[in-house]
Structures are given as C-alpha cells and as structure tokens.
Amino acid sequence: MSFSHDQKLCDISAKVKTGERLSFDDGVALFNTDDLNALGKLADTVRREKHGRTTYFNVNRHFNPTNVCYVDCKFCGFFRTPRQPDAYTHNIDDSLKIAGQAVGEGATELHITGGLNTKLPFSYFTDLLSALKKQYPQLHLKAFTMVELDHFARFYKMSDEDVIQQLMDAGLDSCPGGGAEIFREPTRSMICSHKCDAQRWLDLAGKVHAAGLKTNATMLYGHIESIEDRVDHMVRLREQQDKSGGFQCFIPLAFYPENTQLAHLPGPSGIDSLKTMAVSRLMLDNFAHVKAYWVMLGKRLAQVALHFGANDIDGTITEGGELTESYSVESNNEVKMSKPELIGLIEEAGFEAVERDTVYNRVDRVAVA
Ligand code: V47
C-alpha cells in the first residue's frame, strides 16, 4: 500500500526519510495536499525521531509591563494609546508582586513583553530586570522580542550590542519569539507597517545569538497571508538558524480576530492549524522544538497538534492581573492552566509529559511530604 494517494507527498516523504532538505515548492505542496493523515504521519515520524514520546511543558507566567504602544498592528487587540482609560504601566513594586506570586506557584520562567511605550526611559527596563533578578535569582527572565530590541536601539539611540549587553547585565536570560508575524512583503507592511522589517528582525536574532542567548521564533498565520508567505517565513528562519543557531523553538501562532482591526476575518480553521504545525516541523529541519501554543489553538486542538509535529505545549501561563495580551481562544478568556491539567492533556494524547525550564533542561521537583 502506498504512503499516500498524493504522489507529490510521496516524493516529499522520500526526501524526508533520506534527510534531504525540503524546498520552498515542497513546502507549498505540503500545504496544498488534501491528505491530512499522511501529512500528519510524516511530521509525527520526524517528531518521534527527535523526541520520542516526550512532550515538554513549563511552569511559567506571562507579564506585560505596559500595554501602551504606538505601533498599531492590525492584528493586535492588546495595545492602548496613553490616553485610553485602561492604559497601564506597572511600577517595579507591582512587577515584583506579580513575579513573587509566580514563584510561589512554582514558576521557573517569567515571559516579559509589552507595548512600545515612548514615555518610558530605557532605565525602566533595566531597573525592572535588575529588581526581578535580585529578588528572584532562580526565575529565568525571557524578555523582549526583536521588535522591542529594535525599538530600544532606535528610540534610545544605542547600538544593538549595547542594548543587548545592558539588558543581559540587568538579568536578561533569553528572548521570546514574538514580532516575527509574517516576514514577506507586502503582507508585513499591510498588517504591521510600523514594525521593523524582516531582515532587521532576523539580524537582531543573530546578534542576540552571538551574545550567547537563546531566542524563539513565531509566525502569525490565518489572517491575510498566503501559503507562499508562510513557507517563505519558514525558509528565512531556517536560513537564519543555519547562520546563528540560537533558535530553540518555533511557535506558529493561530490568529485570533476578536477585538482587532481584522475582526471581520474568521481566523484559521482547525485543519489549517494542523497542516501549519506539520509543515513547520517538516520545513524547519534545524529547529529542535515546535510548540503547540494552547492559548491560541485551544486545549483540544493543541492535544491533536502533538500528533502533527509539535513536541511542546508551552506552560501554565497565568497572566498577572490582565489577560494575556488580551486574546485567547479559550472560552471565558481564562489564560491559565494548572500543572496537573497540562500533564493530563499531554498524557491523554499518548505522550510523556516532561517539565522543562526555558532552555529545555528537565526540571526534577523534589516531592514534598
Ligand atoms: O508577535 C498578536 C501574536 C505575538 C494576536 O517565545 C496574536 O515562547 C493571535 O510571541 N491572535 C506575541 N496572535 C506572543 C508571542 C509568544 C507567545 C507564546 C510563546 C512565545 C515564546 C511567544 O502574539 C505577537 C503576535 O504575533 N499576536 N495579536 C492575535 N490577535
């Protein structure tokens, strides 16, 4: 019996089995197949070769120090102008309280990103990291996307290297993968015209890697982008990874339209999300980890995505005070999952749940009697 009724998929499968790198056209063909089962099986085979039955999760907390932002991305429901009544900026004491709660709940990571707020001095960010690091040295500070680093360099008139070094001196441990959106033009300019361009995002990631820190990479899909835009995005990330090697994890982010300027769009279907996960695993042959981010996929689809190439489900998240960047596909917007529930989801899907820290070391907790 042949692997699939789709001859192109059979040819690509042969390439995958011999370890041959897939081309741009292969990526497009993978998206265009109607043999979802065969595509998923192929991605699952690669995932199991790399990670067996292991599915990683972590105990983390998302913290957005400010929601004030001038960038006005069409897909964003989070940003506020300084005059809006619900605009906020946390001071250091409040930030420490939120971090303290996270530590109390067993978090090993604080994931910090926020708006590009021109009212704040650079010292706000370094003071924030220093205070967090001093009070909670065990907490990994995964902070600031390449878009934020680009803003810091331009707005505070600093070199990229100085920005990265000063943040590292203050306590930065790694960077999250946001701000990548869709690299290809004209789509990028249509959805986020004020953000740095693709090459700048990639160059900054290279500089952070050169400074010795790991970063992640995302792709926002299911809005106005084409299949070719998505494959182009993956190819560019793969090329950057060949050069600088510091990406740990790829996270396809399913667009959630509510409360955004693109609210008239439906967002991606479940089938589209599963295909995107599988193609990510197959195209990004030099990325160790692919994450099914349950906040955007929903818990149920995230479980299925573990069979379509994903080997990580992110963490407990627990937003501190406000909703996680104000979007979640989960009903009642509860952006939080307990550790037993996360483990249950992973095990029910047939995988072994392994708690990790941010840089994928296993976390072994000593049981308290
Ligand atoms: O860059 C914004 C996306 C990103 C919406 O590194 C939206 O481990 C869906 O990058 N619908 C920020 N997505 C979040 C992010 C992230 C999340 C989880 C883990 C990691 C990691 C990184 O969120 C933005 C943008 O691409 N986003 N608005 C929306 N309406």
Residues whose N, C-alpha, C, O or C-beta is under 5 A from the ligand:
A	BS01	V47	F75 C76 G77 P176 G177 G178 G179 A180 E181 N216 T218 L220 L253 A254 F255 Y256 P257 Y327
